[in-house]
Amino acid sequence: MAADSSAPKPTPEHIDRRCPRFPIDIPVGITLVRNGTKVGCSGRASELSERGIASYIFMDLAIGDWLAVEITLPYSHEAVRFDAVIRNRAGFRYGLEFKEMNPRQKQLLVRACSALSVL
């Protein structure tokens, strides 16, 4: 049987991923400390993985900045707070890597990603 030529081809960006990403559209709350003052804003998450999240945040942030991310994961009713670091940026789209997760945070992420994987 011939391969389907209309199927999307994996890009190098997707081949090297440690964890698959899943599209989402959920609100995200961001808190960080800037010049000794706690600053908060909101945004929208667009992708989720077991290691991080991609979010649109309309604030000027730098790669390497640490922040707190609060989200209610898909298929959950519980808001969860994660510590994260900005790993990449394209305009106002930020790639955030979750850091130092506790077992409960990890469990909630695995469950959400598992549910998203069957959609």
Backbone torsions as a table, in degrees:
resi	resn	phi	psi	omega
1	MET	NA	135.1	-178.0
2	ALA	-75.6	148.1	177.9
3	ALA	-69.5	146.4	178.2
4	ASP	-75.5	110.4	-177.6
5	SER	-72.7	-12.5	179.4
6	SER	-86.5	-9.8	179.3
7	ALA	-68.1	139.8	179.7
8	PRO	-63.6	140.5	178.9
9	LYS	-91.3	135.5	178.1
10	PRO	-64.9	138.1	176.6
11	THR	-94.1	162.3	177.7
12	PRO	-54.8	-33.0	179.6
13	GLU	-60.0	-38.9	-178.2
14	HIS	-83.5	-29.4	-178.2
15	ILE	-66.5	-39.0	-175.2
16	ASP	-85.2	1.8	-177.6
17	ARG	-67.0	135.0	175.1
18	ARG	-77.3	-32.3	179.9
19	CYS	-134.1	138.4	178.2
20	PRO	-66.9	150.3	176.8
21	ARG	-101.8	147.4	179.8
22	PHE	-127.3	134.5	179.1
23	PRO	-69.0	138.2	176.4
24	ILE	-144.2	168.1	173.4
25	ASP	-146.3	88.9	-177.2
26	ILE	-135.4	153.1	176.5
27	PRO	-70.3	151.4	178.7
28	VAL	-136.4	136.7	174.1
29	GLY	-103.3	136.4	-177.2
30	ILE	-121.7	136.3	173.9
31	THR	-133.6	134.8	175.3
32	LEU	-148.2	165.6	177.5
33	VAL	-105.5	125.2	-179.7
34	ARG	-131.2	121.3	-178.3
35	ASN	54.4	39.3	176.8
36	GLY	79.3	3.1	-179.0
37	THR	-117.0	135.6	177.4
38	LYS	-75.3	126.7	-177.8
39	VAL	-121.4	137.2	178.1
40	GLY	-126.6	151.1	174.1
41	CYS	-155.8	174.8	178.4
42	SER	-123.7	164.9	179.8
43	GLY	-159.6	-165.7	178.6
44	ARG	-129.5	130.9	175.9
45	ALA	-86.1	138.4	-177.8
46	SER	-116.4	-20.8	178.3
47	GLU	-145.8	148.3	-179.9
48	LEU	-134.8	141.4	170.6
49	SER	-139.2	176.8	178.8
50	GLU	-72.4	-7.9	-178.3
51	ARG	-116.9	-11.2	-177.4
52	GLY	-178.4	-168.9	-174.2
53	ILE	-149.3	146.6	172.0
54	ALA	-104.8	131.2	-176.0
55	SER	-139.3	147.7	170.6
56	TYR	-94.2	115.8	-177.7
57	ILE	-128.0	118.0	-175.2
58	PHE	-88.7	68.6	179.8
59	MET	-152.4	146.6	-179.6
60	ASP	-83.6	105.7	-179.7
61	LEU	-120.0	160.3	-177.0
62	ALA	-114.8	149.3	172.8
63	ILE	-57.8	132.6	-177.6
64	GLY	99.0	-15.1	177.0
65	ASP	-63.9	140.7	174.9
66	TRP	-99.0	142.2	178.2
67	LEU	-153.0	168.2	174.5
68	ALA	-104.2	135.7	-179.4
69	VAL	-117.7	128.3	176.0
70	GLU	-119.1	123.8	-179.6
71	ILE	-140.7	157.0	166.6
72	THR	-105.3	110.4	-175.1
73	LEU	-64.8	152.2	175.2
74	PRO	-55.0	142.0	178.4
75	TYR	65.0	29.6	177.3
76	SER	-139.2	156.7	175.6
77	HIS	-112.0	0.1	-172.7
78	GLU	-103.2	123.2	174.6
79	ALA	-72.5	138.6	-177.8
80	VAL	-127.3	139.9	178.2
81	ARG	-107.9	131.5	178.0
82	PHE	-123.4	143.3	166.7
83	ASP	-84.7	139.0	-176.2
84	ALA	-145.7	159.4	175.6
85	VAL	-125.2	142.2	179.0
86	ILE	-77.3	122.0	-178.9
87	ARG	-102.2	-28.8	178.2
88	ASN	-155.3	166.2	-176.2
89	ARG	-151.6	139.2	171.4
90	ALA	-138.8	99.4	-173.9
91	GLY	66.7	-122.9	177.7
92	PHE	-101.9	15.5	175.2
93	ARG	-98.0	119.3	-175.7
94	TYR	-113.8	137.3	171.7
95	GLY	-96.4	117.4	-175.9
96	LEU	-112.3	131.1	176.3
97	GLU	-102.5	125.8	176.9
98	PHE	-70.3	140.1	-178.3
99	LYS	-123.2	148.9	171.8
100	GLU	46.1	55.2	179.8
101	MET	-76.5	142.5	173.8
102	ASN	-86.6	169.1	-176.8
103	PRO	-58.4	-35.9	-179.7
104	ARG	-67.4	-43.6	178.0
105	GLN	-60.6	-46.1	-179.9
106	LYS	-61.3	-43.0	179.7
107	GLN	-61.0	-44.6	179.9
108	LEU	-64.6	-40.2	177.9
109	LEU	-65.1	-45.4	179.9
110	VAL	-60.7	-43.4	-179.8
111	ARG	-63.5	-45.0	-179.6
112	ALA	-64.3	-45.0	-179.6
113	CYS	-66.0	-37.6	177.7
114	SER	-62.7	-43.3	178.4
115	ALA	-65.2	-41.9	-179.9
116	LEU	-67.1	-27.5	-176.8
117	SER	-69.2	-20.6	-178.7
118	VAL	-93.6	-3.0	179.8
119	LEU	-80.3	NA	NA
